[in-house]
Each structure stands twice: as C-alpha cells, then as structure tokens.
Amino acid sequence: MQVILDAAALGKLIRDERRKKGYTQAEVADAANVGINFVSQVERGKPTAELDRVLRLVAVLGLTIVGGERREWRTISRYIDTVKRSQP
C-alpha cells in the first residue's frame, strides 16, 4: 500500500500503474471518458485537477483509495484539545 500525501504522489501512482499495465494515456483517457491532456496533467501532479475525473482514472486502472486518519492529524487534534483546555 502506498500513502498519497499530495497531487504529485497521486499522479506518479497513476502513471506507474498505467505503464505497468501497458496502457497509453489515450487508452486510459478514453476508458475514463476524460481528455488526454487531463491524464497528462494528473500524471504530472497538477494540484487543481477535478477530483471526480481523477477518481475515474483511479477506477479505470483498478486502483483503490482507502481513507483513514493520519497520525499527524491525531497529534494536531491533541494539540488543539490541549490549547482549548488551557484557555479560560
């Protein structure tokens, strides 16, 4: 399993999976009903790509996105709770 922390990491995962399966950008774009330029932008890590279209790429490539709480967020949550408790 790979942890995705930003658009660049997601783009790399999508590009690597596409290449591993031997698909061209055009084939993936056609199957996901998006443009070739969109596939290229996502693979380059464009941070403003439309999420619903990115999810179509993920689905076409047979990838799964799993959500979960990141350890850093738990640390931040504890910090915020501590600050709130210390306020009068």
C-alpha positions in Angstrom: 0.0 0.0 0.0 1.2 3.5 -0.8 0.4 6.6 1.2 -0.5 9.6 -1.0 0.2 12.9 0.5 -0.1 15.3 -2.5 -1.2 15.6 -6.1 2.3 14.7 -7.3 2.3 11.4 -5.5 -1.1 10.5 -6.8 -0.1 11.4 -10.3 3.0 9.2 -10.0 0.9 6.3 -8.8 -1.5 6.7 -11.7 1.3 7.0 -14.2 3.2 4.0 -12.8 0.1 1.8 -12.8 -0.8 2.8 -16.3 2.7 2.0 -17.6 2.8 -1.3 -15.6 -0.5 -2.4 -17.3 0.8 -1.3 -20.7 -1.8 1.4 -21.4 -1.3 4.6 -23.3 -2.6 7.9 -22.0 -5.0 7.9 -24.9 -6.4 4.4 -23.9 -6.9 5.4 -20.3 -8.4 8.8 -21.2 -10.9 7.0 -23.5 -11.9 4.4 -20.9 -12.3 7.1 -18.2 -14.1 9.5 -20.5 -11.6 12.3 -20.0 -9.2 14.0 -22.3 -5.6 13.0 -22.9 -4.4 16.4 -21.7 -6.2 15.8 -18.4 -4.4 12.4 -18.0 -1.1 14.1 -18.7 -1.8 16.9 -16.1 -2.8 14.4 -13.4 0.3 12.3 -14.1 2.4 15.5 -13.7 0.8 16.2 -10.4 -1.4 19.2 -11.2 -3.0 20.0 -7.8 -6.2 21.6 -9.2 -7.4 18.6 -11.2 -11.1 17.8 -10.8 -11.5 15.1 -8.2 -14.4 13.3 -9.9 -12.3 12.9 -13.1 -9.3 11.8 -11.1 -11.4 9.1 -9.4 -12.5 7.9 -12.9 -8.8 7.4 -13.8 -8.2 5.6 -10.5 -11.2 3.3 -11.2 -10.2 2.5 -14.8 -6.7 1.5 -13.6 -8.2 -0.8 -10.9 -6.7 1.2 -8.0 -8.4 1.6 -4.6 -8.4 4.6 -2.4 -8.7 3.9 1.3 -9.3 6.7 3.8 -8.0 6.7 7.3 -6.8 9.1 10.0 -3.2 10.1 9.6 -1.0 10.0 12.7 -0.1 13.7 12.3 -3.7 14.7 12.4 -4.2 12.9 15.7 -1.2 14.8 17.1 -2.7 18.1 15.9 -6.0 17.2 17.4 -4.4 16.6 20.8 -2.6 19.9 20.5 -5.8 21.8 19.7 -7.6 20.0 22.6 -4.7 21.0 24.9 -4.9 24.6 23.8 -8.7 24.7 24.2 -8.4 23.2 27.8 -5.8 25.8 28.7 -8.0 28.8 27.7 -10.0 30.5 30.4 
